[in-house]
Amino acid sequence: MSVKGPGLSRLCNERRILYSYSSVSTDPALASPIPVRSFWQRRIRDPLVAQLTQGITPHKIALTLAVGSAVAVFPVLGTSTLLCLLAAWALKLNQPITQLINQACWPVHVPVIYLCIRLGEKLFGATPMHFHIREMNHQFWAEPGRFFHEFGFTVLHAVTGWIVVAPFYITLVYALSLPVMRTIQRVKAEAAAKAAAARAPDHPIP
């Protein structure tokens, strides 16, 4: 190897071919400085973006459907939004999908609470109690002390019934939705591959 002029020349198979390389400075003072990330970026924006974009694999979406719909019908009105938020954060599920499921489950929330109460009463061997869920919910937020005095055992029955049913429900929904999510992902991948092939030139340039 020999040096000619400002560039670097290399002899290959007895032929003089000149390869010029620009010099790269190794001086740290001349390197581009790494921008300093602000507190807003590190502690607020990045975690928020991660929560909005995580959990989009077939496994995570199926788990989101199962866990999100189970937590959305937790038998205490007014707590499902916070519980869905915490469940999605703990299991690294997609937050927007979880909250959409939570809102979609509102029409069945009250009937599920009623069923959970009756199941809990049977598990505890308690006498079925006459109640009105809407009035119970109003009293829970307006007079919590009186509410737990009058309906404390009813809440215990409802939560117990939900705890018994939720694992079986989550397992069933996950098992049914996972193959569907995988099929959707495969179809999307095949469609994207076909679209890419259609955009590619028929005769590539040599």
Phi and psi restraints in degrees (value plus and minus 20) as a CYANA .aco file:
   2 SER   PHI    -150.5  -110.5
   2 SER   PSI     136.2   176.2
   3 VAL   PHI    -125.9   -85.9
   3 VAL   PSI     108.5   148.5
   4 LYS   PHI    -151.0  -111.0
   4 LYS   PSI     105.7   145.7
   5 GLY   PHI      42.1    82.1
   5 GLY   PSI    -171.4  -131.4
   6 PRO   PHI     -97.5   -57.5
   6 PRO   PSI     -36.6     3.4
   7 GLY   PHI    -119.6   -79.6
   7 GLY   PSI    -197.0  -157.0
   8 LEU   PHI    -132.6   -92.6
   8 LEU   PSI     102.0   142.0
   9 SER   PHI    -125.0   -85.0
   9 SER   PSI     127.4   167.4
  10 ARG   PHI    -154.5  -114.5
  10 ARG   PSI     115.0   155.0
  11 LEU   PHI    -112.4   -72.4
  11 LEU   PSI     103.3   143.3
  12 CYS   PHI    -143.8  -103.8
  12 CYS   PSI      98.7   138.7
  13 ASN   PHI      34.0    74.0
  13 ASN   PSI      25.9    65.9
  14 GLU   PHI      46.2    86.2
  14 GLU   PSI     -10.0    30.0
  15 ARG   PHI    -127.3   -87.3
  15 ARG   PSI     119.5   159.5
  16 ARG   PHI    -109.7   -69.7
  16 ARG   PSI      79.9   119.9
  17 ILE   PHI    -134.9   -94.9
  17 ILE   PSI     109.7   149.7
  18 LEU   PHI    -117.4   -77.4
  18 LEU   PSI     101.7   141.7
  19 TYR   PHI    -132.5   -92.5
  19 TYR   PSI      98.9   138.9
  20 SER   PHI    -119.6   -79.6
  20 SER   PSI     112.4   152.4
  21 TYR   PHI    -143.6  -103.6
  21 TYR   PSI     113.9   153.9
  22 SER   PHI    -100.3   -60.3
  22 SER   PSI     119.5   159.5
  23 SER   PHI     -90.4   -50.4
  23 SER   PSI     120.6   160.6
  24 VAL   PHI    -129.0   -89.0
  24 VAL   PSI     104.9   144.9
  25 SER   PHI     -97.9   -57.9
  25 SER   PSI     115.7   155.7
  26 THR   PHI    -124.0   -84.0
  26 THR   PSI      -8.8    31.2
  27 ASP   PHI     -95.6   -55.6
  27 ASP   PSI      96.6   136.6
  28 PRO   PHI     -77.9   -37.9
  28 PRO   PSI     -47.6    -7.6
  29 ALA   PHI     -88.7   -48.7
  29 ALA   PSI     -45.0    -5.0
  30 LEU   PHI    -112.8   -72.8
  30 LEU   PSI     -27.6    12.4
  31 ALA   PHI     -92.4   -52.4
  31 ALA   PSI     132.8   172.8
  32 SER   PHI     -88.5   -48.5
  32 SER   PSI     109.0   149.0
  33 PRO   PHI     -90.4   -50.4
  33 PRO   PSI     123.9   163.9
  34 ILE   PHI     -98.5   -58.5
  34 ILE   PSI     102.8   142.8
  35 PRO   PHI     -83.4   -43.4
  35 PRO   PSI     120.6   160.6
  36 VAL   PHI    -100.9   -60.9
  36 VAL   PSI     105.9   145.9
  37 ARG   PHI    -101.3   -61.3
  37 ARG   PSI     115.8   155.8
  38 SER   PHI     -97.7   -57.7
  38 SER   PSI     146.9   186.9
  39 PHE   PHI     -80.8   -40.8
  39 PHE   PSI     -59.0   -19.0
  40 TRP   PHI     -80.1   -40.1
  40 TRP   PSI     -63.5   -23.5
  41 GLN   PHI     -87.6   -47.6
  41 GLN   PSI     -63.8   -23.8
  42 ARG   PHI     -96.3   -56.3
  42 ARG   PSI     -58.2   -18.2
  43 ARG   PHI    -124.2   -84.2
  43 ARG   PSI     -38.0     2.0
  44 ILE   PHI    -142.3  -102.3
  44 ILE   PSI     -78.0   -38.0
  45 ARG   PHI     -85.9   -45.9
  45 ARG   PSI     -70.0   -30.0
  46 ASP   PHI     -81.8   -41.8
  46 ASP   PSI     -67.0   -27.0
  47 PRO   PHI     -82.0   -42.0
  47 PRO   PSI     -55.7   -15.7
  48 LEU   PHI     -87.0   -47.0
  48 LEU   PSI     -64.8   -24.8
  49 VAL   PHI     -82.7   -42.7
  49 VAL   PSI     -58.7   -18.7
  50 ALA   PHI     -83.4   -43.4
  50 ALA   PSI     -60.6   -20.6
  51 GLN   PHI     -86.3   -46.3
  51 GLN   PSI     -53.3   -13.3
  52 LEU   PHI    -100.0   -60.0
  52 LEU   PSI     -43.8    -3.8
  53 THR   PHI    -131.2   -91.2
  53 THR   PSI     -28.8    11.2
  54 GLN   PHI    -100.1   -60.1
  54 GLN   PSI     146.4   186.4
  55 GLY   PHI      48.9    88.9
  55 GLY   PSI      26.6    66.6
  56 ILE   PHI    -135.5   -95.5
  56 ILE   PSI      -6.6    33.4
  57 THR   PHI    -100.2   -60.2
  57 THR   PSI     140.6   180.6
  58 PRO   PHI     -75.6   -35.6
  58 PRO   PSI     -60.4   -20.4
  59 HIS   PHI     -82.7   -42.7
  59 HIS   PSI     -65.9   -25.9
  60 LYS   PHI     -89.3   -49.3
  60 LYS   PSI     -58.3   -18.3
  61 ILE   PHI     -87.0   -47.0
  61 ILE   PSI     -61.6   -21.6
  62 ALA   PHI     -82.1   -42.1
  62 ALA   PSI     -61.2   -21.2
  63 LEU   PHI     -87.2   -47.2
  63 LEU   PSI     -55.0   -15.0
  64 THR   PHI     -83.6   -43.6
  64 THR   PSI     -63.7   -23.7
  65 LEU   PHI     -81.3   -41.3
  65 LEU   PSI     -62.6   -22.6
  66 ALA   PHI     -91.6   -51.6
  66 ALA   PSI     -73.4   -33.4
  67 VAL   PHI     -90.1   -50.1
  67 VAL   PSI     -62.6   -22.6
  68 GLY   PHI     -80.8   -40.8
  68 GLY   PSI     -64.3   -24.3
  69 SER   PHI     -90.8   -50.8
  69 SER   PSI     -50.7   -10.7
  70 ALA   PHI     -90.6   -50.6
  70 ALA   PSI     -65.6   -25.6
  71 VAL   PHI     -90.0   -50.0
  71 VAL   PSI     -50.5   -10.5
  72 ALA   PHI     -83.2   -43.2
  72 ALA   PSI     -43.2    -3.2
  73 VAL   PHI    -128.5   -88.5
  73 VAL   PSI       6.2    46.2
  74 PHE   PHI     -76.6   -36.6
  74 PHE   PSI     112.4   152.4
  75 PRO   PHI     -96.8   -56.8
  75 PRO   PSI      21.7    61.7
  76 VAL   PHI    -157.3  -117.3
  76 VAL   PSI      89.6   129.6
  77 LEU   PHI     -81.5   -41.5
  77 LEU   PSI     120.0   160.0
  78 GLY   PHI      71.7   111.7
  78 GLY   PSI     -19.7    20.3
  79 THR   PHI    -132.2   -92.2
  79 THR   PSI     -29.9    10.1
  80 SER   PHI     -87.6   -47.6
  80 SER   PSI     -55.8   -15.8
  81 THR   PHI     -82.1   -42.1
  81 THR   PSI     -67.5   -27.5
  82 LEU   PHI     -86.0   -46.0
  82 LEU   PSI     -61.3   -21.3
  83 LEU   PHI     -85.9   -45.9
  83 LEU   PSI     -58.7   -18.7
  84 CYS   PHI     -84.8   -44.8
  84 CYS   PSI     -59.1   -19.1
  85 LEU   PHI     -81.1   -41.1
  85 LEU   PSI     -66.3   -26.3
  86 LEU   PHI     -88.2   -48.2
  86 LEU   PSI     -60.0   -20.0
  87 ALA   PHI     -84.7   -44.7
  87 ALA   PSI     -62.7   -22.7
  88 ALA   PHI     -85.7   -45.7
  88 ALA   PSI     -57.9   -17.9
  89 TRP   PHI     -87.0   -47.0
  89 TRP   PSI     -62.8   -22.8
  90 ALA   PHI     -89.4   -49.4
  90 ALA   PSI     -57.6   -17.6
  91 LEU   PHI    -118.0   -78.0
  91 LEU   PSI     -16.1    23.9
  92 LYS   PHI      38.3    78.3
  92 LYS   PSI      26.8    66.8
  93 LEU   PHI    -114.0   -74.0
  93 LEU   PSI     148.0   188.0
  94 ASN   PHI     -96.9   -56.9
  94 ASN   PSI      99.7   139.7
  95 GLN   PHI     -85.8   -45.8
  95 GLN   PSI     -67.1   -27.1
  96 PRO   PHI     -79.7   -39.7
  96 PRO   PSI     -62.8   -22.8
  97 ILE   PHI     -83.9   -43.9
  97 ILE   PSI     -61.1   -21.1
  98 THR   PHI     -80.9   -40.9
  98 THR   PSI     -63.9   -23.9
  99 GLN   PHI     -92.3   -52.3
  99 GLN   PSI     -52.4   -12.4
 100 LEU   PHI     -83.4   -43.4
 100 LEU   PSI     -61.9   -21.9
 101 ILE   PHI     -83.5   -43.5
 101 ILE   PSI     -60.3   -20.3
 102 ASN   PHI     -78.9   -38.9
 102 ASN   PSI     -64.9   -24.9
 103 GLN   PHI     -88.5   -48.5
 103 GLN   PSI     -55.7   -15.7
 104 ALA   PHI     -88.3   -48.3
 104 ALA   PSI     -43.3    -3.3
 105 CYS   PHI    -107.0   -67.0
 105 CYS   PSI     -21.7    18.3
 106 TRP   PHI     -77.4   -37.4
 106 TRP   PSI     -60.2   -20.2
 107 PRO   PHI     -81.3   -41.3
 107 PRO   PSI     -46.4    -6.4
 108 VAL   PHI    -123.2   -83.2
 108 VAL   PSI     -18.2    21.8
 109 HIS   PHI     -84.1   -44.1
 109 HIS   PSI     -69.7   -29.7
 110 VAL   PHI     -84.3   -44.3
 110 VAL   PSI     -65.6   -25.6
 111 PRO   PHI     -79.6   -39.6
 111 PRO   PSI     -57.0   -17.0
 112 VAL   PHI     -86.2   -46.2
 112 VAL   PSI     -58.9   -18.9
 113 ILE   PHI     -80.1   -40.1
 113 ILE   PSI     -64.4   -24.4
 114 TYR   PHI     -79.3   -39.3
 114 TYR   PSI     -65.8   -25.8
 115 LEU   PHI     -85.5   -45.5
 115 LEU   PSI     -58.6   -18.6
 116 CYS   PHI     -84.6   -44.6
 116 CYS   PSI     -59.7   -19.7
 117 ILE   PHI     -82.4   -42.4
 117 ILE   PSI     -67.3   -27.3
 118 ARG   PHI     -83.9   -43.9
 118 ARG   PSI     -59.0   -19.0
 119 LEU   PHI     -85.6   -45.6
 119 LEU   PSI     -62.9   -22.9
 120 GLY   PHI     -83.2   -43.2
 120 GLY   PSI     -58.8   -18.8
 121 GLU   PHI     -82.3   -42.3
 121 GLU   PSI     -59.1   -19.1
 122 LYS   PHI     -87.8   -47.8
 122 LYS   PSI     -59.5   -19.5
 123 LEU   PHI     -84.8   -44.8
 123 LEU   PSI     -56.4   -16.4
 124 PHE   PHI    -109.7   -69.7
 124 PHE   PSI     -26.5    13.5
 125 GLY   PHI      48.5    88.5
 125 GLY   PSI       9.4    49.4
 126 ALA   PHI    -110.2   -70.2
 126 ALA   PSI     136.9   176.9
 127 THR   PHI     -93.9   -53.9
 127 THR   PSI     110.5   150.5
 128 PRO   PHI     -74.6   -34.6
 128 PRO   PSI     113.2   153.2
 129 MET   PHI    -124.5   -84.5
 129 MET   PSI     121.4   161.4
 130 HIS   PHI    -106.8   -66.8
 130 HIS   PSI     111.3   151.3
 131 PHE   PHI    -175.9  -135.9
 131 PHE   PSI     145.9   185.9
 132 HIS   PHI    -146.7  -106.7
 132 HIS   PSI      95.2   135.2
 133 ILE   PHI     -81.9   -41.9
 133 ILE   PSI     -60.1   -20.1
 134 ARG   PHI     -83.0   -43.0
 134 ARG   PSI     -62.6   -22.6
 135 GLU   PHI     -86.7   -46.7
 135 GLU   PSI     -57.9   -17.9
 136 MET   PHI     -81.8   -41.8
 136 MET   PSI     -62.2   -22.2
 137 ASN   PHI     -84.5   -44.5
 137 ASN   PSI     -62.2   -22.2
 138 HIS   PHI     -81.9   -41.9
 138 HIS   PSI     -63.9   -23.9
 139 GLN   PHI     -88.7   -48.7
 139 GLN   PSI     -52.8   -12.8
 140 PHE   PHI     -79.8   -39.8
 140 PHE   PSI     -61.9   -21.9
 141 TRP   PHI    -107.4   -67.4
 141 TRP   PSI     -46.7    -6.7
 142 ALA   PHI    -106.5   -66.5
 142 ALA   PSI     -64.4   -24.4
 143 GLU   PHI    -154.7  -114.7
 143 GLU   PSI      55.7    95.7
 144 PRO   PHI     -81.2   -41.2
 144 PRO   PSI     -55.3   -15.3
 145 GLY   PHI     -83.3   -43.3
 145 GLY   PSI     -67.2   -27.2
 146 ARG   PHI     -85.5   -45.5
 146 ARG   PSI     -57.2   -17.2
 147 PHE   PHI     -80.4   -40.4
 147 PHE   PSI     -69.7   -29.7
 148 PHE   PHI     -89.5   -49.5
 148 PHE   PSI     -46.5    -6.5
 149 HIS   PHI     -88.1   -48.1
 149 HIS   PSI     -59.6   -19.6
 150 GLU   PHI    -109.4   -69.4
 150 GLU   PSI     -54.8   -14.8
 151 PHE   PHI    -144.2  -104.2
 151 PHE   PSI      -3.2    36.8
 152 GLY   PHI     -77.4   -37.4
 152 GLY   PSI     -66.2   -26.2
 153 PHE   PHI     -88.7   -48.7
 153 PHE   PSI     -51.3   -11.3
 154 THR   PHI     -84.3   -44.3
 154 THR   PSI     -62.5   -22.5
 155 VAL   PHI     -83.1   -43.1
 155 VAL   PSI     -62.2   -22.2
 156 LEU   PHI     -80.3   -40.3
 156 LEU   PSI     -62.7   -22.7
 157 HIS   PHI     -82.1   -42.1
 157 HIS   PSI     -64.2   -24.2
 158 ALA   PHI     -84.4   -44.4
 158 ALA   PSI     -66.6   -26.6
 159 VAL   PHI     -85.3   -45.3
 159 VAL   PSI     -59.5   -19.5
 160 THR   PHI     -82.6   -42.6
 160 THR   PSI     -64.2   -24.2
 161 GLY   PHI     -80.9   -40.9
 161 GLY   PSI     -60.1   -20.1
 162 TRP   PHI     -85.8   -45.8
 162 TRP   PSI     -62.6   -22.6
 163 ILE   PHI     -82.2   -42.2
 163 ILE   PSI     -56.3   -16.3
 164 VAL   PHI     -89.8   -49.8
 164 VAL   PSI     -61.5   -21.5
 165 VAL   PHI    -104.0   -64.0
 165 VAL   PSI     -54.3   -14.3
 166 ALA   PHI     -75.1   -35.1
 166 ALA   PSI     -66.4   -26.4
 167 PRO   PHI     -79.8   -39.8
 167 PRO   PSI     -61.5   -21.5
 168 PHE   PHI     -87.0   -47.0
 168 PHE   PSI     -60.4   -20.4
 169 TYR   PHI     -83.7   -43.7
 169 TYR   PSI     -67.0   -27.0
 170 ILE   PHI     -81.1   -41.1
 170 ILE   PSI     -64.7   -24.7
 171 THR   PHI     -80.9   -40.9
 171 THR   PSI     -63.9   -23.9
 172 LEU   PHI     -85.3   -45.3
 172 LEU   PSI     -69.1   -29.1
 173 VAL   PHI     -83.8   -43.8
 173 VAL   PSI     -60.0   -20.0
 174 TYR   PHI     -83.7   -43.7
 174 TYR   PSI     -65.2   -25.2
 175 ALA   PHI     -83.2   -43.2
 175 ALA   PSI     -54.6   -14.6
 176 LEU   PHI     -99.5   -59.5
 176 LEU   PSI     -54.9   -14.9
 177 SER   PHI    -106.7   -66.7
 177 SER   PSI     -44.6    -4.6
 178 LEU   PHI     -81.3   -41.3
 178 LEU   PSI     -68.4   -28.4
 179 PRO   PHI     -79.8   -39.8
 179 PRO   PSI     -55.6   -15.6
 180 VAL   PHI     -85.3   -45.3
 180 VAL   PSI     -64.3   -24.3
 181 MET   PHI     -84.2   -44.2
 181 MET   PSI     -58.3   -18.3
 182 ARG   PHI     -87.0   -47.0
 182 ARG   PSI     -58.0   -18.0
 183 THR   PHI     -84.8   -44.8
 183 THR   PSI     -63.1   -23.1
 184 ILE   PHI     -81.3   -41.3
 184 ILE   PSI     -63.0   -23.0
 185 GLN   PHI     -83.0   -43.0
 185 GLN   PSI     -61.4   -21.4
 186 ARG   PHI     -85.5   -45.5
 186 ARG   PSI     -62.5   -22.5
 187 VAL   PHI     -83.1   -43.1
 187 VAL   PSI     -61.6   -21.6
 188 LYS   PHI     -84.1   -44.1
 188 LYS   PSI     -60.3   -20.3
 189 ALA   PHI     -85.4   -45.4
 189 ALA   PSI     -61.5   -21.5
 190 GLU   PHI     -85.7   -45.7
 190 GLU   PSI     -60.1   -20.1
 191 ALA   PHI     -84.9   -44.9
 191 ALA   PSI     -59.9   -19.9
 192 ALA   PHI     -86.3   -46.3
 192 ALA   PSI     -58.3   -18.3
 193 ALA   PHI     -85.9   -45.9
 193 ALA   PSI     -60.6   -20.6
 194 LYS   PHI     -85.5   -45.5
 194 LYS   PSI     -60.3   -20.3
 195 ALA   PHI     -85.2   -45.2
 195 ALA   PSI     -59.4   -19.4
 196 ALA   PHI     -86.6   -46.6
 196 ALA   PSI     -59.2   -19.2
 197 ALA   PHI     -87.1   -47.1
 197 ALA   PSI     -54.8   -14.8
 198 ALA   PHI     -88.5   -48.5
 198 ALA   PSI     -51.7   -11.7
 199 ARG   PHI     -99.4   -59.4
 199 ARG   PSI     -40.3    -0.3
 200 ALA   PHI     -91.8   -51.8
 200 ALA   PSI     127.7   167.7
 201 PRO   PHI     -87.3   -47.3
 201 PRO   PSI     126.6   166.6
 202 ASP   PHI     -85.9   -45.9
 202 ASP   PSI     -56.4   -16.4
 203 HIS   PHI    -142.7  -102.7
 203 HIS   PSI      78.5   118.5
 204 PRO   PHI     -83.3   -43.3
 204 PRO   PSI     125.3   165.3
 205 ILE   PHI     -91.9   -51.9
 205 ILE   PSI     107.1   147.1
